[in-house]
């Protein structure tokens, strides 16, 4: 009987569960494939054996097996295998992220790539896998993704870094907002009301509740002598508002 061996770094139950799920779909089309699990060291291998060795739709048994396994392997490569790879990269390159944050980013990477060109990408990967299986009866999923699908692998890495940059920027912003809320809550107002009058993006005047300009001397006492020199105009304005009338 023709057989193809699929190897992975995943645990054997995980691989077997994934294959069972995929093979149950093709079973509906009359293609029956038996799977035989093997554990070789820390790597799991599954032997995929076509149980019906008769020609089907004009195809020889080995051709039917290769086409079926190629389709299933391609789905795994673009799904669980990619997700596992992204998770590992995230934990190694960005250890400060929690496990929950790493998995969240994995889901975002995979889903974002599937938003555009998913069918074309799947067809391209399936052709790569099928061509490989014409010459080989063993395929190691992680190695195939890393070395045979280099363009897609680097696409995963680039998308991950892009999403991490966005994630960290948003996290920094949320932390800033929390800090700002804290200062607003504990700060006692020095005056009841402050009006901001802009003359240009970098020039503004502060007025009190009676619409009278606040004196520079008073502002220096409140904000400190050097703050106006060290901070940008928008930072200086924010600092003034929080200090004077939070």
ABEGO torsion letter per residue (X at the ends): XBBBBBBBABBAAAAAAAAAAAAAAAAAAGBBBBBBBBBBEABBBBBBBBABABBBGGBBAAAAAAAAAAAAAAAAAABAAAAAAAAAAAAAABAABBAAAAAAAAAAAAAAAAABGAAAAAAAAAAAAAAAAAABABBBAAAAAAAABAAAAAAAAAAAAAAAAAAAAAAAAAAAAAAAAAAAAABBBABABBBBBBABAABBBBBBAAGBBBBAAAAAAAAEAAAAAABBAAAAAAAAAAAABX
